[in-house]
Amino acid sequence: MSEQNPDHPAATPQEPTIANWERETLERLVFATVKEQRAARRWGIFFKLVFLTLAIVVVWNYFDLGSSDTQALGRHTALIEIKGTIDTDGSGSADNIVNSLNKAYADQGTAAIVLKINSPGGSPVQAGIVVDEINRLKKGYPNKPLYVVVDEICASGGYYIASAADKIYVNKASIVGSVGVLMDGFGFVGAMEKLGVERRLLTAGENKGFLDPFSPQSEKQKQHAQEMLNEIHQQFISVVRAGRGTRLRETPEIFSGLYWTGAKAVDMGLADGFGTVDSVARDIVKAEDIVDYTAHEGLPERVLKKFGASVGSGAVQSVYRGQIPQLR
């Protein structure tokens, strides 16, 4: 048996060590890659779930899916708030008010309905639609009275609606009345002449440019507009007389467009007494639990308004809004 030469050591022990090191390194890289992919998938699933949840919340609020016409709420006072201008949008639109009224009346637990009004007036069309629906519902639900509680102001279109209530309650300093109609606007003819601006308006029909703010106002068109205002005014007066009946102490000024404090309104028969939503629910209805049926704006509407999505159309409409009769 020969001895091993010390100058030439054996290399075989190093070869498996190098192979093991390479294999372990590859395994670590593979495991790290798999781990990163799993983490990425988890985060992807998480963000998708968050987005889906937000989408469900938006749709839920937008379509008011959380409300139910058949939910049992027990005996309560139904509250519907009307804030701001009586118009086609917002809480003062006929669509929103009528929808809320129908829900409130249809609920078996509703003992009475309270309209809380804080409005300077607005569209006679929207106000008229609400009054007609109130009168219809009162006939269908004779045991469910409807009361109005005035906040800061209940004038013109706001009072148009209020007059259909069984009783009207105010604060002694509230502003009440203004039974009248108006059409307001501006005429730019003189300014255009000074600036050398020529109005080029083509129409088919001699009155198609009726009350155009950039054209001279004719006496014939002015008379026609006044006749329309007088007609709508008489409609307003008829609604007030029908709603208030013998409680109304008529004077030559009561339908002149003037408005009064709540205290004076009670003396004149425009209102019945003093009260708040809580006091009416507690002392008149005898149902202290108050359930809000107001149609509130959903998230999309609030976002659009916040970022001014309707500014452009509103600016254009404001120029011609004076051509539309207003109860304000």
Backbone torsions as a table, in degrees:
resi	resn	phi	psi	omega
1	MET	NA	122.1	-177.4
2	SER	-84.7	151.3	177.8
3	GLU	-83.3	148.6	179.6
4	GLN	-77.4	137.5	179.7
5	ASN	-73.1	120.9	-179.2
6	PRO	-66.0	-19.5	-179.8
7	ASP	-78.8	-13.6	179.6
8	HIS	-127.3	80.5	-179.9
9	PRO	-67.6	156.2	-178.5
10	ALA	-72.0	138.5	-177.8
11	ALA	-99.9	-9.2	-174.3
12	THR	-60.6	-35.3	-179.9
13	PRO	-64.0	-27.1	-176.0
14	GLN	-78.0	-29.6	-175.4
15	GLU	-62.5	-47.6	176.6
16	PRO	-65.8	-29.1	179.7
17	THR	-66.5	-43.7	179.4
18	ILE	-65.5	-42.3	179.9
19	ALA	-62.8	-42.2	178.5
20	ASN	-63.3	-39.7	-179.0
21	TRP	-63.8	-42.2	179.0
22	GLU	-65.2	-42.1	-179.7
23	ARG	-64.7	-43.9	179.5
24	GLU	-62.9	-39.3	179.3
25	THR	-63.9	-44.4	178.0
26	LEU	-62.3	-41.0	178.7
27	GLU	-62.4	-42.5	179.6
28	ARG	-62.3	-42.4	179.6
29	LEU	-63.5	-42.3	179.4
30	VAL	-63.7	-46.6	-179.7
31	PHE	-63.1	-38.6	179.1
32	ALA	-65.3	-40.9	178.8
33	THR	-64.2	-45.2	178.7
34	VAL	-61.7	-40.7	-179.9
35	LYS	-63.4	-42.7	178.5
36	GLU	-64.8	-39.3	178.7
37	GLN	-65.0	-40.6	177.5
38	ARG	-64.3	-42.0	178.9
39	ALA	-63.9	-40.9	179.2
40	ALA	-63.4	-40.1	178.1
41	ARG	-64.4	-41.8	179.1
42	ARG	-60.4	-47.7	179.9
43	TRP	-64.0	-37.6	177.7
44	GLY	-61.6	-44.7	178.1
45	ILE	-63.1	-41.3	-179.2
46	PHE	-60.0	-49.9	-177.9
47	PHE	-66.4	-34.0	176.6
48	LYS	-65.0	-40.5	177.9
49	LEU	-65.1	-40.4	177.7
50	VAL	-61.5	-46.7	179.8
51	PHE	-62.2	-42.6	179.7
52	LEU	-63.3	-40.5	178.9
53	THR	-62.6	-45.4	178.5
54	LEU	-61.8	-40.8	179.4
55	ALA	-62.9	-40.8	178.8
56	ILE	-64.4	-42.1	179.3
57	VAL	-62.1	-43.6	179.9
58	VAL	-62.1	-47.5	179.8
59	VAL	-64.3	-40.3	-180.0
60	TRP	-59.5	-47.4	-179.8
61	ASN	-70.4	-38.6	-175.9
62	TYR	-64.6	-44.1	-177.5
63	PHE	-95.3	6.0	176.2
64	ASP	54.2	45.9	-176.2
65	LEU	-73.0	-12.8	-178.4
66	GLY	-80.9	-11.1	-178.9
67	SER	-92.9	156.1	179.1
68	SER	-142.0	134.3	-179.4
69	ASP	-73.7	-15.5	-173.9
70	THR	-110.8	7.0	-176.6
71	GLN	-69.2	140.2	-179.3
72	ALA	-88.9	114.3	-176.7
73	LEU	-109.6	-3.8	-176.1
74	GLY	80.1	173.7	-178.6
75	ARG	-67.4	128.3	-175.0
76	HIS	-156.6	169.9	172.9
77	THR	-99.6	125.3	-179.4
78	ALA	-85.8	130.0	-179.7
79	LEU	-112.6	132.3	173.2
80	ILE	-131.9	122.3	-178.4
81	GLU	-99.6	138.1	173.8
82	ILE	-121.1	109.3	-177.2
83	LYS	-116.7	138.8	173.8
84	GLY	80.2	-161.2	-174.3
85	THR	-68.2	139.6	173.2
86	ILE	-77.3	103.9	-171.6
87	ASP	-146.1	-174.0	-178.6
88	THR	-79.0	-10.1	-178.9
89	ASP	-121.9	160.3	173.9
90	GLY	78.2	-167.6	-176.8
91	SER	-69.0	-15.4	-179.8
92	GLY	-93.1	8.8	178.9
93	SER	-83.1	147.2	-179.6
94	ALA	-61.0	-39.4	-179.1
95	ASP	-58.0	-48.2	-178.6
96	ASN	-67.5	-43.1	-177.9
97	ILE	-67.2	-45.6	-179.0
98	VAL	-63.0	-42.0	177.8
99	ASN	-60.7	-43.5	179.0
100	SER	-66.4	-40.5	179.1
101	LEU	-61.3	-43.8	-179.3
102	ASN	-64.6	-40.0	177.4
103	LYS	-64.2	-43.4	-177.8
104	ALA	-65.1	-46.6	-179.8
105	TYR	-66.3	-37.5	-175.7
106	ALA	-70.9	-23.7	-179.4
107	ASP	-69.3	126.3	-177.2
108	GLN	-64.9	-24.3	-178.9
109	GLY	-83.3	-7.5	-178.0
110	THR	-72.4	120.1	177.6
111	ALA	-89.3	-34.0	179.2
112	ALA	-162.4	162.4	179.4
113	ILE	-114.8	135.8	176.0
114	VAL	-119.2	120.1	172.3
115	LEU	-93.5	116.8	175.7
116	LYS	-96.3	112.5	-172.8
117	ILE	-111.2	130.9	171.8
118	ASN	-138.6	82.1	-171.6
119	SER	-145.3	138.6	175.5
120	PRO	-85.0	-5.0	179.8
121	GLY	121.8	-161.9	-179.3
122	GLY	155.5	-134.3	-172.3
123	SER	-73.8	126.4	175.0
124	PRO	-67.3	-26.8	178.4
125	VAL	-67.7	-50.4	-179.8
126	GLN	-62.5	-42.3	179.0
127	ALA	-64.4	-40.7	-180.0
128	GLY	-64.8	-38.5	178.0
129	ILE	-61.8	-43.0	-179.6
130	VAL	-65.0	-43.6	-179.9
131	VAL	-62.2	-43.5	178.9
132	ASP	-61.1	-40.1	180.0
133	GLU	-69.5	-37.7	176.8
134	ILE	-60.7	-46.5	-179.1
135	ASN	-63.3	-36.9	178.2
136	ARG	-66.3	-45.6	-178.3
137	LEU	-68.0	-34.6	178.3
138	LYS	-63.7	-34.4	176.7
139	LYS	-72.3	-36.5	-179.5
140	GLY	-76.1	-26.2	-179.6
141	TYR	-129.6	70.4	-174.8
142	PRO	-64.6	-18.3	-178.3
143	ASN	-94.2	6.5	179.4
144	LYS	-118.5	94.0	-177.9
145	PRO	-69.3	155.7	177.1
146	LEU	-119.1	123.9	179.3
147	TYR	-114.5	153.1	173.4
148	VAL	-115.1	134.1	172.6
149	VAL	-116.9	120.6	-178.2
150	VAL	-88.8	132.4	176.2
151	ASP	-88.5	-114.2	-179.4
152	GLU	-73.6	-47.0	-172.6
153	ILE	-145.9	141.1	174.7
154	CYS	-142.0	85.5	-173.4
155	ALA	-123.2	155.7	175.0
156	SER	48.6	-114.9	-178.2
157	GLY	-58.2	-33.0	176.2
158	GLY	-64.4	-42.8	178.5
159	TYR	-73.6	-29.9	174.7
160	TYR	-52.9	-47.6	178.4
161	ILE	-69.4	-43.8	-176.1
162	ALA	-60.6	-33.9	-175.7
163	SER	-63.8	-17.2	178.9
164	ALA	-82.7	-7.6	-177.5
165	ALA	-74.7	160.2	175.6
166	ASP	-68.1	-39.1	176.1
167	LYS	-148.6	151.5	-179.7
168	ILE	-119.9	127.2	178.5
169	TYR	-116.5	139.9	-174.1
170	VAL	-133.0	170.2	164.4
171	ASN	-93.3	150.9	-176.0
172	LYS	-61.7	-20.3	179.9
173	ALA	-105.0	4.7	177.6
174	SER	-63.6	157.0	175.4
175	ILE	-101.4	123.3	-172.8
176	VAL	-134.6	141.5	172.2
177	GLY	120.5	-127.7	-177.1
178	SER	59.4	55.5	178.9
179	VAL	-81.4	89.6	-178.0
180	GLY	-165.6	174.6	-178.1
181	VAL	-133.9	147.0	178.2
182	LEU	-144.6	157.7	169.2
183	MET	-133.1	118.8	-177.8
184	ASP	-125.7	160.6	-179.5
185	GLY	179.9	-162.9	-178.7
186	PHE	-132.6	153.0	173.4
187	GLY	-117.3	125.0	-174.9
188	PHE	-107.9	13.5	-174.1
189	VAL	-61.9	-48.7	-179.3
190	GLY	-61.8	-42.3	179.7
191	ALA	-65.1	-38.1	179.5
192	MET	-65.4	-38.7	179.0
193	GLU	-64.9	-40.8	179.1
194	LYS	-66.2	-34.5	-178.6
195	LEU	-87.0	-7.2	-179.0
196	GLY	75.2	29.5	180.0
197	VAL	-95.1	129.8	-179.8
198	GLU	-101.7	128.6	177.3
199	ARG	-86.7	121.6	178.7
200	ARG	-113.8	96.0	-176.6
201	LEU	-119.9	120.4	177.5
202	LEU	-110.0	130.5	-179.4
203	THR	-135.6	156.8	169.3
204	ALA	-113.4	103.6	-170.9
205	GLY	116.7	122.9	-171.4
206	GLU	-63.8	-22.0	-178.0
207	ASN	-109.1	14.4	-177.8
208	LYS	-66.0	-29.2	176.7
209	GLY	-89.7	37.1	-175.5
210	PHE	-55.9	121.9	178.6
211	LEU	56.7	31.6	174.6
212	ASP	-62.6	125.0	-174.9
213	PRO	-68.2	-13.1	-178.0
214	PHE	-103.1	6.5	179.6
215	SER	-124.4	155.1	177.8
216	PRO	-60.0	145.1	179.9
217	GLN	-87.6	126.4	179.2
218	SER	-90.6	152.0	-179.7
219	GLU	-65.4	-34.4	179.8
220	LYS	-64.0	-44.8	179.8
221	GLN	-68.2	-37.7	178.1
222	LYS	-62.2	-41.6	179.2
223	GLN	-65.6	-40.5	179.2
224	HIS	-63.5	-42.0	178.5
225	ALA	-63.0	-39.8	-179.9
226	GLN	-65.4	-37.2	177.9
227	GLU	-64.5	-39.2	176.9
228	MET	-63.7	-44.3	179.6
229	LEU	-61.2	-42.8	179.7
230	ASN	-62.9	-38.7	179.7
231	GLU	-65.6	-45.4	179.2
232	ILE	-66.5	-35.5	177.9
233	HIS	-61.4	-41.8	178.5
234	GLN	-66.1	-35.6	175.1
235	GLN	-62.0	-43.1	178.4
236	PHE	-60.9	-47.5	-179.2
237	ILE	-61.1	-40.8	-179.8
238	SER	-62.9	-40.0	179.1
239	VAL	-64.9	-42.5	180.0
240	VAL	-65.6	-45.2	-179.8
241	ARG	-63.4	-40.7	-179.6
242	ALA	-67.2	-37.7	-177.6
243	GLY	-77.2	-39.5	-175.4
244	ARG	-90.5	-27.0	175.9
245	GLY	59.5	-137.0	-176.6
246	THR	-74.0	-9.3	177.4
247	ARG	-70.4	-22.4	-176.3
248	LEU	-79.0	123.3	177.1
249	ARG	-98.6	89.3	-172.6
250	GLU	-69.3	139.0	172.6
251	THR	-135.1	166.1	178.4
252	PRO	-59.1	-22.0	-175.5
253	GLU	-95.1	-11.3	-169.8
254	ILE	-67.1	-27.1	178.6
255	PHE	-109.9	21.9	-175.1
256	SER	-89.2	-5.8	-176.4
257	GLY	100.1	-4.1	176.6
258	LEU	-72.4	158.8	174.9
259	TYR	-131.2	160.0	-172.5
260	TRP	-136.1	170.5	174.6
261	THR	-71.6	164.2	178.2
262	GLY	-60.1	-38.8	-179.8
263	ALA	-62.3	-44.3	179.1
264	LYS	-69.3	-34.8	179.5
265	ALA	-62.5	-35.7	177.0
266	VAL	-66.0	-43.1	178.8
267	ASP	-62.4	-34.2	-176.8
268	MET	-86.1	-7.3	-179.4
269	GLY	85.4	8.7	174.7
270	LEU	-76.1	-20.6	177.7
271	ALA	-139.9	167.0	-173.4
272	ASP	-106.1	-23.8	-177.8
273	GLY	176.1	-170.9	-178.3
274	PHE	-106.1	142.5	179.4
275	GLY	177.0	166.8	175.3
276	THR	-121.2	176.0	177.8
277	VAL	-60.3	-44.1	-178.7
278	ASP	-65.2	-43.6	-177.7
279	SER	-68.9	-36.3	177.8
280	VAL	-67.1	-43.4	178.4
281	ALA	-62.8	-40.0	-175.8
282	ARG	-78.3	-48.5	-169.7
283	ASP	-95.4	-30.3	-176.8
284	ILE	-97.3	-53.2	-177.6
285	VAL	-78.7	-28.6	-175.1
286	LYS	64.5	34.6	176.6
287	ALA	-139.5	92.7	-172.5
288	GLU	-71.5	-22.4	177.7
289	ASP	-71.8	122.2	-176.9
290	ILE	-111.1	127.3	178.7
291	VAL	-115.1	125.8	-176.8
292	ASP	-85.4	119.3	177.8
293	TYR	-106.2	8.4	-178.4
294	THR	-61.1	137.1	176.7
295	ALA	-80.0	100.7	-178.5
296	HIS	-86.5	152.4	179.3
297	GLU	-68.7	142.3	176.4
298	GLY	-81.6	175.6	-178.6
299	LEU	-58.8	-43.7	-178.9
300	PRO	-59.2	-41.2	-179.9
301	GLU	-65.3	-40.8	179.9
302	ARG	-64.9	-39.2	179.3
303	VAL	-65.9	-44.5	-179.9
304	LEU	-62.0	-41.3	179.8
305	LYS	-68.5	-37.6	-179.0
306	LYS	-60.4	-39.4	-177.3
307	PHE	-96.2	9.4	171.4
308	GLY	69.4	39.6	-178.0
309	ALA	-68.4	-24.0	-176.4
310	SER	-103.3	12.5	-177.2
311	VAL	-63.1	-43.6	-176.7
312	GLY	-61.3	-51.0	-179.0
313	SER	-66.5	-34.5	178.6
314	GLY	-64.6	-38.4	179.8
315	ALA	-65.6	-38.8	179.5
316	VAL	-69.2	-43.4	-177.9
317	GLN	-65.8	-31.0	-176.3
318	SER	-63.4	-28.1	-179.5
319	VAL	-67.2	-37.2	-175.2
320	TYR	-104.1	0.4	-178.3
321	ARG	-61.3	-29.6	-179.6
322	GLY	-63.3	-16.9	179.4
323	GLN	-78.6	-10.3	-177.7
324	ILE	-101.4	126.6	178.6
325	PRO	-58.2	138.7	-178.1
326	GLN	-130.2	140.3	173.0
327	LEU	-95.3	79.4	179.6
328	ARG	-156.5	NA	NA
